[in-house]
Amino acid sequence: MIIQKQNGKAVPVQNSFKEKFKMVAKTMMGLEEVLADELRAIGAQNIECINRAVLFEGDMRLLYRANYTCRTALAILKPFAEFEANNDQELYDQVYRIKWEKILDVDCTFMIDSTTSGEIFTHSYFAALKTKDAIVDRFRRNFGQRPSIDTENADYKFNLHIRDNQVTLLINSSGDSLHKRGYRQAVGLAPINEVLAAGMIKLTGWKCDTNFYDPMCGSGTLLIEAAMMAMNIPAQYYRGDRFAFKRWKEFNLGEWKSVKQEEDRKIGSTDFDYEIWGNDIDLNVLSQAEKNLQFTKLHKDVMLFNGSFEDQDPPEGRTLIVTNPPYGERIKIEDLNAMYQQLGDTFKRRYGKDCEVWLITSDFEAMKHIGLKPSKKIPLLNGQLDCRFLQFELFEGSLKENRASRSTGARGDTGASRDTGASPVEKERGTGVSPVKKRSTSASPVKERSTGASPVNDNDNN
Ligand SMILES: C[S@@+](CC[C@H](N)C(=O)[O-])C[C@H]1O[C@@H](n2cnc3c(N)ncnc32)[C@H](O)[C@@H]1O
């Protein structure tokens, strides 16, 4: 225990790591509740969901842990000043009074993001400029030098938030957005944002207790996020050291290492004994997925197939299917309506009662051509695109179309499509490389499960 003298009395110094403070976790529209669940699970308190963010309380260890583990957070911000300002001069004066030298050094770089609402501060850029002026003027007067601005890669990112006359200054503890997981070695034409991919999987309520399949997997984002969840790999395991809080003056390496070790020890602690499969028609994009999987050392846990989705069975047994088909925005498909109709037909004919299907799309016209009524429609944003995340529950015998196709003897009612009698293709595991399977038949390939410890454990990115 460290003892300090205060007014002649000896008092123990409070361990600042136990002090609780407010934080803000930023996320995407529609993912607030799943992020709140993630924060609750790591011990956050006083959780409140607001638009595209979650407010919560915790100590510095929780700040580290939230950054390292939350799959649906884009950034963790720590408020450090709150005051009233009724005009530009008051904003300048209040910002000037803050002891900025306790936060950053003159040789650092910083930037300010701002959002304003209300009648007083109508231009967020101008408010940010005033704030910047106050910071650099304080440094210049006290130290004769000033920190520089870097809008691309600043050491310190501040958020200025003004609502009417209420000003809050926050520091971004994450740095680069947390969707930059560090595992992307290669991407296809339209990769999905990693935070959105993780959020979609969480929105399905998946408990890692079924197979997982993406029939249009592209560069494999959904597969990797699913595999990381299944194996309890922290969201930022592959990110390395790129967290802004590591540059803070108050950064405590020992506490960070202890949080990281606690989380890393959980890797592979789940009993996940299911298949994770991906399929894509484009062999080039599939090889990007393979590169990403090899980088994460998850290539032995995920099986990739090359072919059109309608020719590929899902894994045997209960399977969650989550996919991000083309919307016609970045990937041009000649007849998107026909493709979505084909998707619906595939759900009905090739997937069965063991499958629950979810897909995200921004093409509301094409969506109608799936020919099945979604049981859930969740609004999400993919970049700027207004999307719906749709759930289709498949009940054997309950679909009119399915019954009709069976009575006319059409191929593949939900049970029969699996039972083609074709010999299964086994995945070659000895090479350590996940082979991309070129489909030539509609046979269901069988994968041998890997034995031994999860290969991800030997990645030390402390
Ligand atoms: C929006 S991208 C998926 C991106 C992926 N989620 C990622 O993060 O990289 C859609 C994918 O569907 C694939 N695709 C298009 N038509 C297909 C088909 N008939 N069968 C299988 N895949 C198809 C494209 O090659 C593309 O990779």
Ligand as a Chemical Component Dictionary entry (heavy atoms), coordinates in Angstrom:
data_LIG
# 
_chem_comp.id                   LIG 
_chem_comp.type                 NON-POLYMER 
_chem_comp.pdbx_formal_charge   0 
_chem_comp.three_letter_code    LIG 
# 
loop_
_chem_comp_atom.comp_id 
_chem_comp_atom.atom_id 
_chem_comp_atom.alt_atom_id 
_chem_comp_atom.type_symbol 
_chem_comp_atom.charge 
_chem_comp_atom.model_Cartn_x 
_chem_comp_atom.model_Cartn_y 
_chem_comp_atom.model_Cartn_z 
_chem_comp_atom.pdbx_ordinal 
LIG C1  C1  C 0  -20.988 -9.253  -51.050 1  
LIG S1  S1  S 1  -19.888 -10.505 -51.451 2  
LIG C2  C2  C 0  -19.581 -11.344 -49.950 3  
LIG C3  C3  C 0  -18.476 -10.681 -49.202 4  
LIG C4  C4  C 0  -18.063 -11.418 -47.950 5  
LIG N1  N1  N 0  -19.088 -11.368 -46.924 6  
LIG C5  C5  C 0  -16.742 -10.863 -47.444 7  
LIG O1  O1  O 0  -16.668 -10.346 -46.333 8  
LIG O2  O2  O -1 -15.778 -10.879 -48.204 9  
LIG C6  C6  C 0  -20.872 -11.627 -52.327 10 
LIG C7  C7  C 0  -20.139 -12.862 -52.790 11 
LIG O3  O3  O 0  -21.081 -13.705 -53.469 12 
LIG C8  C8  C 0  -20.363 -14.429 -54.444 13 
LIG N2  N2  N 0  -21.337 -15.006 -55.391 14 
LIG C9  C9  C 0  -22.016 -14.384 -56.379 15 
LIG N3  N3  N 0  -22.814 -15.278 -57.013 16 
LIG C10 C10 C 0  -22.633 -16.465 -56.400 17 
LIG C11 C11 C 0  -23.179 -17.761 -56.586 18 
LIG N4  N4  N 0  -24.078 -17.996 -57.535 19 
LIG N5  N5  N 0  -22.775 -18.758 -55.763 20 
LIG C12 C12 C 0  -21.863 -18.535 -54.802 21 
LIG N6  N6  N 0  -21.303 -17.325 -54.581 22 
LIG C13 C13 C 0  -21.691 -16.298 -55.368 23 
LIG C14 C14 C 0  -19.423 -13.400 -55.032 24 
LIG O4  O4  O 0  -18.328 -14.039 -55.670 25 
LIG C15 C15 C 0  -19.013 -12.613 -53.779 26 
LIG O5  O5  O 0  -17.799 -13.074 -53.252 27 
# 
loop_
_chem_comp_bond.comp_id 
_chem_comp_bond.atom_id_1 
_chem_comp_bond.atom_id_2 
_chem_comp_bond.value_order 
_chem_comp_bond.pdbx_ordinal 
LIG C1  S1  SING 1  
LIG S1  C2  SING 2  
LIG S1  C6  SING 3  
LIG C2  C3  SING 4  
LIG C3  C4  SING 5  
LIG C4  N1  SING 6  
LIG C4  C5  SING 7  
LIG C5  O1  DOUB 8  
LIG C5  O2  SING 9  
LIG C6  C7  SING 10 
LIG C7  O3  SING 11 
LIG C7  C15 SING 12 
LIG O3  C8  SING 13 
LIG C8  N2  SING 14 
LIG C8  C14 SING 15 
LIG N2  C9  SING 16 
LIG N2  C13 SING 17 
LIG C9  N3  DOUB 18 
LIG N3  C10 SING 19 
LIG C10 C11 SING 20 
LIG C10 C13 DOUB 21 
LIG C11 N4  SING 22 
LIG C11 N5  DOUB 23 
LIG N5  C12 SING 24 
LIG C12 N6  DOUB 25 
LIG N6  C13 SING 26 
LIG C14 O4  SING 27 
LIG C14 C15 SING 28 
LIG C15 O5  SING 29 
# 
